[in-house]
Amino acid sequence: MARDLSARPHEILNLKIKDIMFKSTADNKQYAEVLVNGKTGTRHIPLIQSIPYIKDWLSNHPSRNNPNSPLFPGLGRNCVGRQLSIIGLYQVYKYYKEEFLPKLLNDNTVPNEDKEKLKSLLTKPFNPYMRRHSALTEKSIKLKSNILNQHAGWSMNSNMAQKYIHYFGNESSESLLEAYGIVSKDSIPIDRLNPKICPNCNEGNTQDAKFCSKCKMIMSIEGYQEALESQKEKEDKLTIMEDRFNSMQSQMQSLITILGSMDQSTKNTFAKQLFENGVYKNEPPNSG
């Protein structure tokens, strides 16, 4: 969400549930609009890539039915009903950098390629404001300076962009290739963080989603395999139940045959044993 909004940390922490307004376009593409209150007043910022994560968070929010509740409540027992403080947010970042992420370097399930990226990440500044820096750098390539100022919450004549923006070094090359028709803007790959859209209901899902969070449609090969395994498990259970039922039928048939060959006295004795064992509930006939 911080990457989507490019907002100041305290602006995000000040948000309430009611500030997230979900919308959709005429062709059912989903997004959300967030009303952010900052130094230059209020501004509307769209949420796009973080939609699946925000929906998931709201469904598990401790006060999800209260629109006036802080979007991000405090973590401690004494913070119930209050928003997460800026100090608390920095503590979360500190935990991830000093404890959670280093543990992943010793996790055998994490690919070596990801471990190298983690090692590089851990050598860099890691705090809430870095999310704003990187987000504004990314958007500076896509937005004109006056639009970027409005998006970031700067005044129209602000020079803050020069402080925040860090280019990658190949922007002029890409612009020239586009200008001369060598490449087109359409050739730019879709960001991996964009929601994975369900073809059945148009719901935005996380990129690693196996099933659609709304209609439960299969969204990946892993989801398809999981569905097959689940179906096979159900079929195996059904087969076991059928085998047990057939076995019970066979036993009942044998019992009926045996009972048919008994004289009345033996039947009464057998019924009495069933009654004493709790199998037969009615009082057996008197054999005397």
Stockholm file with secondary structure:
# STOCKHOLM 1.0

chainA/1-288         MARDLSARPHEILNLKIKDIMFKSTADNKQYAEVLVNGKTGTRHIPLIQSIPYIKDWLSNHPSRNNPNSPLFPGLGRNCVGRQLSIIGLYQVYKYYKEEFLPKLLNDNTVPNEDKEKLKSLLTKPFNPYMRRHSALTEKSIKLKSNILNQHAGWSMNSNMAQKYIHYFGNESSESLLEAYGIVSKDSIPIDRLNPKICPNCNEGNTQDAKFCSKCKMIMSIEGYQEALESQKEKEDKLTIMEDRFNSMQSQMQSLITILGSMDQSTKNTFAKQLFENGVYKNEPPNSG
#=GR chainA/1-288 SS CHHHHCCCHHHHHTCBGGGEEEEECTTCCEEEEEEEEETTEEEEEEECTTHHHHHHHHHHCTTTTCTTSBSSBCSSGGGTTSBCCHHHHHHHHHHIIIIIHHHHTTCTTSCHHHHHHHHHHHTSCCSHHHHHHHHHHHHHTTSCHHHHHHHHTCCTTCCHHHHHCCCCSCHHHHHHHHHTTSSCGGGSCCCTTSCEECTTTCCEECTTCSBCTTTCCBCSHHHHHHHHHHHHHHHHHHHHHHHHHHHHHHHHHHHHHHHHTSCHHHHHHHHHHHHHTTSCCSCCCCCC
#=GC SS_cons         CHHHHCCCHHHHHTCBGGGEEEEECTTCCEEEEEEEEETTEEEEEEECTTHHHHHHHHHHCTTTTCTTSBSSBCSSGGGTTSBCCHHHHHHHHHHIIIIIHHHHTTCTTSCHHHHHHHHHHHTSCCSHHHHHHHHHHHHHTTSCHHHHHHHHTCCTTCCHHHHHCCCCSCHHHHHHHHHTTSSCGGGSCCCTTSCEECTTTCCEECTTCSBCTTTCCBCSHHHHHHHHHHHHHHHHHHHHHHHHHHHHHHHHHHHHHHHHTSCHHHHHHHHHHHHHTTSCCSCCCCCC
//
